[in-house]
Amino acid sequence: MNLIKQTLFLKNNFRGFFIFSLLLLSQIANAQRVGWWNFNNINDLTEAVTGYGLPLQLVGSQQPVDGPSATDHAVKIGVGSYYKMTHLIDPNGGGSNVNEYTIQIDFKVESIGQWHSFFQTTPANDDDGDCFVNPDGTIGVFATTYSSQQVVAAEWYRFR
């Protein structure tokens, strides 16, 4: 395995309430789990549970909160806060970047009517996010359109 480190930035642009309870990053080609952060260790919310993932780097604030079930916890990210996630995935799909991956996030939003950004993949964190909950509750990005179904405030959903 080439030990090139890539960084994905998970930027929270929320004014309201955004919760991650599971982030799964895996290579599509062989479905190898290379990083898993489930936020169940309330003493170390940035801990990587398994895989080659390193602890998340918190920029800002976070707090443990109840997740989708009594045994599956979550984290509330402060407004303007985000995680930097370093992984050890080899560049794939051609070129020098990781461009074949899967992200899975269990989430809920406190309110609809504003933009909620799921993640940012530009290392400089100097442009728009890469996927959103639109103010109308649909999920996606302008370039590829938004979902036909809408999320409802205070309900748990799985995004992948």
Backbone as a ProteinNet text record, in pm:
[ID]
protein_1_A
[PRIMARY]
MNLIKQTLFLKNNFRGFFIFSLLLLSQIANAQRVGWWNFNNINDLTEAVTGYGLPLQLVGSQQPVDGPSATDHAVKIGVGSYYKMTHLIDPNGGGSNVNEYTIQIDFKVESIGQWHSFFQTTPANDDDGDCFVNPDGTIGVFATTYSSQQVVAAEWYRFR
[TERTIARY]
84.1	0	88	64	134.2	85.1	173	132.8	113.2	57.7	23.6	-95.6	-84.2	-194.4	-276.3	-403.3	-497.2	-582	-636.6	-720.2	-853.6	-959.6	-1093.5	-1136.8	-1200.3	-1246.7	-1397.1	-1444.5	-1586.8	-1622.6	-1682.9	-1709.5	-1856.7	-1883.4	-2020.7	-2057.2	-2147.3	-2194.7	-2331.8	-2363.7	-2496.7	-2513.7	-2628.7	-2668	-2741.7	-2800.3	-2880.4	-2802.4	-2861.3	-2814.7	-2779.8	-2655.7	-2613.8	-2543.4	-2580.1	-2522.1	-2467.7	-2345.4	-2289.3	-2297.8	-2334.6	-2318.3	-2233.1	-2219.4	-2137	-2078	-1950.1	-1885.3	-1806.1	-1837.2	-1769.6	-1705.6	-1576.2	-1505	-1445.7	-1480.3	-1429.8	-1396.2	-1305.2	-1271.8	-1378.8	-1431	-1537.7	-1488.9	-1369.8	-1320.8	-1326.3	-1288.5	-1289.7	-1365.9	-1438.4	-1521.6	-1444	-1317.5	-1233.8	-1260.9	-1298.4	-1319.4	-1183.5	-1162	-1033.2	-1043.4	-1160.9	-1178.7	-1321.2	-1338.1	-1472.6	-1468.4	-1551.9	-1565.3	-1711.6	-1742.9	-1883.7	-1923.8	-1832.8	-1861.4	-1924.3	-1900.8	-1957.3	-1870.3	-1745.3	-1658.2	-1670.3	-1754.7	-1779.1	-1656.5	-1555.1	-1430.6	-1332.2	-1355.9	-1270.9	-1357.3	-1431.6	-1526.1	-1457.3	-1330.4	-1260.1	-1188.7	-1204.4	-1138	-1182.3	-1085.6	-1115.9	-1141.7	-1252.3	-1288.7	-1208.4	-1192	-1124	-1068.9	-994.3	-939.3	-812.5	-773.5	-651	-675.9	-798.1	-830.5	-757.6	-714.8	-651.4	-757.8	-731.2	-830.8	-866.9	-992.1	-1034.4	-967.5	-943.7	-890.1	-1004.2	-1044.9	-1154.8	-1104.3	-1172.7	-1150.1	-1280.7	-1281.6	-1403.5	-1451.2	-1582.5	-1639.9	-1729.4	-1745.1	-1831.2	-1883.1	-1990.6	-2040	-2111.8	-2101	-2172.3	-2322.3	-2400.4	-2546.8	-2603.1	-2731	-2797.7	-2802.7	-2780.7	-2786.7	-2918.1	-2918.1	-3040.9	-3095.5	-3008.5	-3054	-2976.4	-3015.4	-2951.6	-2805.4	-2766.4	-2628	-2549.2	-2611.3	-2544.9	-2548.1	-2436.1	-2428.8	-2397.2	-2391.5	-2366.9	-2291.8	-2263.1	-2192.6	-2261.1	-2267.3	-2318.9	-2198.3	-2188.4	-2077.9	-2120.9	-2035.1	-2067.1	-2074.4	-2145.4	-2156.5	-2016.9	-1986.9	-1855.7	-1747.4	-1779.6	-1682.9	-1678.6	-1569.3	-1557.6	-1447	-1443.2	-1338.4	-1247.6	-1119.4	-1025.8	-1004.3	-1019.1	-1007.7	-892	-788.6	-673.9	-687.8	-668.1	-676.8	-551	-538.7	-422	-465.3	-564.5	-612.4	-520.1	-478.2	-398.2	-481.8	-418.2	-490	-547.8	-665.5	-730.2	-808.8	-843.9	-923	-843.5	-711.6	-626.4	-593.1	-477.5	-436.4	-377.4	-367.6	-301.7	-398.4	-528.2	-628.1	-709.4	-766.1	-863.3	-995.2	-1046.2	-1170.4	-1271.8	-1245.3	-1341.4	-1351.7	-1464.5	-1482.9	-1631.7	-1664.4	-1801.7	-1801.6	-1894.8	-1914.1	-2055.3	-2067.6	-2198.3	-2212.8	-2322.5	-2346	-2488.7	-2504.5	-2635.8	-2650.1	-2761	-2773.6	-2917.5	-2929.9	-3058.2	-3029.1	-3123.1	-3109.9	-3219.2	-3187.4	-3282.7	-3393.6	-3356.9	-3458.4	-3429.2	-3532.9	-3525.1	-3541.4	-3503.3	-3519.1	-3386.5	-3276.3	-3142.8	-3053.9	-2937.7	-2842.8	-2768.3	-2750.9	-2670.2	-2569	-2440.6	-2335.3	-2290.8	-2283.8	-2236.3	-2084.6	-2017.8	-1872.3	-1810.4	-1679.9	-1597.3	-1472.6	-1440.9	-1325.1	-1205.4	-1214.6	-1101.3	-1008.4	-883	-791.8	-777.1	-781.5	-767.9	-897	-1005.8	-1134.4	-1174.5	-1150.7	-1170.9	-1278.6	-1364.4	-1476	-1599.5	-1702.7	-1829.8	-1818.1	-1911.5	-1915	-1948	-1950.1	-1969.9	-2104.8	-2181.8	-2315.5	-2393.5	-2522.5	-2601.7	-2740.5	-2799.4	-2943.7	-2986.1	-3064.6	-3115.4	-3217.9	-3243.1	-3345.1	-3484.1	-3513.2	-3643.2	-3642	-3526.8	-3518.4	-3468.8	-3440.4	-3385.2	-3233.6	-3174	-3030.9	-2961.9	-2844.3	-2764.9	-2673.9	-2647	-2562.6	-2612.4	-2598.2	-2652.4	-2608.8	-2479.8	-2426.4	-2494.2	-2540.4	-2603	-2749.4	-2803.9	-2943	-2965.5	-3085.8	-3124.8	-3223.9	-3235.3	-3324	-3469.4	-3551	-3693.6	-3765.5	-3709.1	-3767.8	-3703.6	-3775.9	-3728.7	-3709.8	-3610.5	-3592.6	-3680.8	-3711.7	-3794.5	-3707.2	-3724.4	-3646.6	-3664.8	-3556.5	-3553.3	-3574.9	-3561.2	-3569.8	-3431.3	-3396.2	-3268.8	-3278.9	-3172.3	-3162.1	-3022.2	-3010.2	-2878.9	-2851.3	-2739.8	-2694.4	-2573.4	-2579.3	-2461.2	-2466.7
-118.6	0	124.1	210.9	338.8	424.4	481.7	556	704.8	735.4	874	911.8	1021.7	1067.7	1169.5	1151.4	1246.3	1298.1	1414.4	1469.5	1510	1468.2	1513.8	1603.7	1712.1	1802.2	1788.3	1765.3	1759.7	1891.7	1977.8	2113	2125.7	2177.9	2198.6	2343.2	2364.5	2498.7	2521.7	2444.5	2447.7	2566.8	2624.2	2718.7	2642.6	2534.9	2454.9	2336.9	2222.4	2103.3	1996.1	1951.7	1847.4	1739.8	1617.5	1508	1401.7	1362.1	1245	1131.5	1014.2	901.8	793.7	799.5	698.5	754.6	740.8	776.3	655.1	605.3	488.1	525.4	508.5	536.7	406	364.3	237.3	247.2	164.5	159.9	79.5	133.3	67.4	-62.3	-63	-177.9	-307.5	-304.6	-427.9	-412.4	-304.5	-279.2	-295	-264.2	-271.9	-150.1	-173.3	-62	-7.3	119.3	179.5	284.3	318.6	410.3	406.1	406.5	404.5	482.9	585.2	669	664.7	608.7	594.9	680.2	752.7	847.7	784.6	654.7	586.7	598.3	637.5	656.6	802.8	829.4	968.7	1033.8	953.4	1008.8	1045.6	996.8	1027.6	1020.4	1125.6	1127.4	1121.4	1152.5	1153.2	1021.2	923.1	794.1	719.8	663.6	573	435.7	373.5	244.2	132.6	137	29.6	80.6	-4.4	30.9	111.5	174.7	253.9	398.9	430.5	568.2	614.4	738.1	800	877.4	915.6	995.8	1121.5	1160.2	1284.2	1401.3	1508	1629.8	1730.3	1765.5	1859.3	2002.1	2080.1	2224.1	2285.6	2340.1	2395.8	2316.4	2296.1	2231.4	2114.4	2024.4	1907.2	1868	1791.4	1736.5	1606.4	1508	1381.5	1402.3	1331.8	1337.9	1199.1	1181.6	1055.5	1034	910.1	873.8	807.3	731.1	667.4	561.9	505.4	406.3	424.4	351.4	364.6	322	235.1	187.9	250.8	335.8	400.7	550.7	604.9	745.7	833.9	962.5	1058.9	1176.9	1273.1	1392.9	1513.4	1621	1747.6	1836.5	1884.9	1969.8	2114.6	2197.1	2338.3	2413.1	2523.2	2607.1	2650.6	2631.9	2667.2	2565.4	2458.1	2354.9	2246.7	2172.7	2062.6	1968.2	1851.5	1753.1	1748.2	1728.1	1692.4	1542.4	1471.4	1326.8	1284.2	1225.8	1176.2	1025.1	976.7	833.3	790.4	665.1	611.9	538.1	590.8	527	566	467.5	494	570.5	658.6	720.9	610.6	634	531.6	596	520.1	570.4	657.5	657.2	740.2	870.1	922.9	1048.6	1029	1138.6	1134.1	1151	1156.2	1175.1	1049.4	1039.8	935.6	982.8	909.3	951.6	839	727.8	619.7	583.1	618.3	594.1	597	551.3	554.5	622.4	709.8	773.4	740.1	696.3	667.2	751.1	823.3	911.3	891.4	862.8	867.4	1009.7	1074.4	1215.5	1252.5	1364.9	1432.7	1581.7	1660.3	1805.4	1857.8	1960.8	2016.7	2093.3	2156.4	2233.4	2230.8	2249.1	2260	2409.4	2451.4	2591.3	2664	2590.4	2646.9	2538.4	2576.3	2481.3	2409	2278.7	2196.2	2121.3	2144	2079.5	1950.9	1842.1	1715	1708.5	1747.2	1736	1827	1846.4	1928.9	1847.6	1826.5	1743.4	1823.1	1953.4	2035	2058.1	2011.7	2026.1	2168.9	2267.4	2406.1	2457.4	2382	2419	2560.6	2591	2727	2740.2	2639.6	2650.7	2587.5	2573.5	2522.4	2376.3	2329.4	2190.5	2099	1967.8	1869.7	1798.8	1815.5	1756.7	1825.3	1846.8	1930	1873.5	1917.3	1915.6	2056.2	2063.5	2188.5	2247.9	2377.7	2436.1	2373.9	2308.8	2242.3	2098.7	2052.5	1919.2	1811.8	1845.5	1747	1739.9	1628.6	1605.4	1596	1655.5	1643.9	1761.8	1789.3	1901.1	1948.4	2075.6	2134.6	2059.3	2022.8	1959.5	1827.5	1754.6	1624	1619.9	1728.5	1747	1697.2	1716.7	1682	1566.4	1501.6	1386.7	1426.8	1328.9	1356.7	1353.5	1284	1278.3	1382.8	1421.7	1524.3	1466.4	1518.6	1480.7	1569.8	1520	1591	1623.3	1737.7	1777.8	1678	1655.1	1572.1	1422.3	1376.1	1234	1185.2	1061	1003.1	946	965.7	914.2	857.5	766	713.1	762.1	829.9	882.1	803.1	750.6	679.8	685.8
0	0	0	-91.7	-98.1	17.5	94.6	213.6	185.5	69.4	38.8	124	192.3	275.7	199.1	196.8	138.5	254.5	242.4	348	289.8	353.4	321.5	435.3	404.1	507.1	517.6	635.9	662	726.5	651.3	698.7	732	847.6	888.8	861.2	767.2	736.4	799.1	898.3	957	1049.6	1045.4	1148	1256.7	1221.3	1313.3	1367.2	1364.5	1433.2	1332.4	1330	1237.3	1316.8	1294.2	1371.2	1277.7	1303.8	1237.8	1338.8	1298.6	1388.5	1325.5	1193.1	1129.3	1002.2	987.8	862	818.6	701.4	650.2	519.1	511.5	387.7	340.3	218.8	168.4	21.2	-22.7	-163.4	-234.5	-343.6	-417.2	-479.8	-534.1	-609.4	-529.7	-403.9	-325.7	-195.6	-178.1	-59.9	70	67.2	186.5	274.1	397.4	490.6	530	500.9	533	642.6	682.8	793.2	842.3	974.8	1031.3	1161.4	1169	1286.8	1327.8	1444.8	1482.5	1602.5	1663.5	1770.4	1894.2	1914.1	2030.4	2155	2142.5	2258.1	2302.1	2400.1	2439.3	2502.9	2541.5	2593.4	2482.8	2362	2246.6	2120.8	2094.6	1982.4	1846.2	1839.2	1710.6	1680.7	1768.6	1754.1	1627.6	1555.8	1445.5	1505.7	1468.4	1524.9	1461.6	1329.8	1259.1	1127.4	1062.8	932.4	946.6	837.6	834.7	871.4	907.5	940.9	1065.7	1063.4	1179	1255.2	1381	1451.8	1371.9	1378.6	1314.2	1384.2	1311.9	1372.1	1378.8	1498.3	1517.4	1505.7	1424.7	1418	1465.4	1586.3	1642.9	1761.9	1769.2	1887.2	1849.2	1944.1	1929.1	2065.5	2067.7	2193.5	2164.8	2257.2	2236.7	2255.4	2175.1	2184.8	2157.7	2184.3	2154.9	2004.7	1963.3	1821.9	1787.8	1678.2	1633.2	1729.2	1815.2	1913	2042.6	2145.4	2276.6	2274.6	2181.1	2174.7	2060.2	1983.1	1869.4	1892.2	1937.7	1974.5	1855.1	1876.6	1769.5	1827	1740.7	1782.3	1718.9	1795.7	1744.4	1719.7	1596.8	1555.6	1570.5	1628.7	1646.5	1514.3	1512.6	1393.8	1349.8	1222.1	1168.9	1199	1267.5	1303.7	1196.7	1194.7	1099.6	1144.1	1079.7	1101.7	979.9	1004.2	899.1	913.9	805.2	809.5	721.1	780.2	705.8	692.3	573.3	548.1	473.4	450.6	381.1	254.3	186.2	63.6	-51.2	-128	-246.3	-348.2	-426	-537.5	-626	-680.3	-761.6	-874.9	-973	-1083.8	-1178.8	-1168.4	-1253.4	-1183.2	-1209.9	-1148.9	-1011.4	-936.9	-806.2	-689.5	-716.5	-610.5	-587.1	-468.7	-440.3	-501.9	-598.2	-661.6	-672.7	-608.4	-598	-451	-388.3	-246	-213.5	-96.1	-46.6	89.5	109.8	239.7	285.9	408.8	466.6	592.7	603	716.9	766.5	893.2	956.9	1008.9	977.4	1013.3	1045.1	1112.2	1124.8	1131.7	1085.8	1092.6	1184	1256.8	1352	1281.5	1168.7	1096.6	947.3	870.7	725	693.7	573.9	537.1	522.7	538.1	520	460.4	410.7	353.8	464.6	449.3	539.6	453.2	475	396.2	464.6	389.2	443.9	450.7	343.4	343.3	238.3	255.2	167.7	136	9.7	-25.1	-74.9	-82.4	-125.8	-7	-15.5	98.5	150.2	63.1	108.2	172.7	158	215.8	173.9	45	-2.8	-110.1	-121	-213.4	-151.6	-231.1	-183.2	-140.2	-59.1	-17.4	-133.7	-107.7	-213.6	-210.8	-108.1	-102.3	9	-14	77	103.1	214.9	231.5	190.1	84.2	28.1	125.2	121.8	209.7	195.7	83	67.7	119.8	174.8	233.6	138.3	13.1	-78.8	-60.7	-104.9	-86.3	-222.1	-232.8	-354.8	-374	-502	-541.8	-678.1	-705.8	-827.6	-953.5	-960.5	-1081.5	-1116.3	-1016.3	-1042.1	-1001.1	-962.4	-918.2	-775.6	-729.6	-593.2	-592.5	-478.8	-464.9	-487.8	-520.8	-537.2	-403.2	-305.2	-171.7	-81.7	21.2	113.1	252.7	324.3	464.2	550.7	668	764.8	885.1	942.7	1060	1174.2	1248.3	1369.5	1343.3	1220.1	1185.3	1144.2	1180.9	1140.2	1000	922.1	786.8	765.6	670.4	631.1	490	475.5	347	303	181	123.9	-25.6
[MASK]
++++++++++++++++++++++++++++++++++++++++++++++++++++++++++++++++++++++++++++++++++++++++++++++++++++++++++++++++++++++++++++++++++++++++++++++++++++++++++++++++

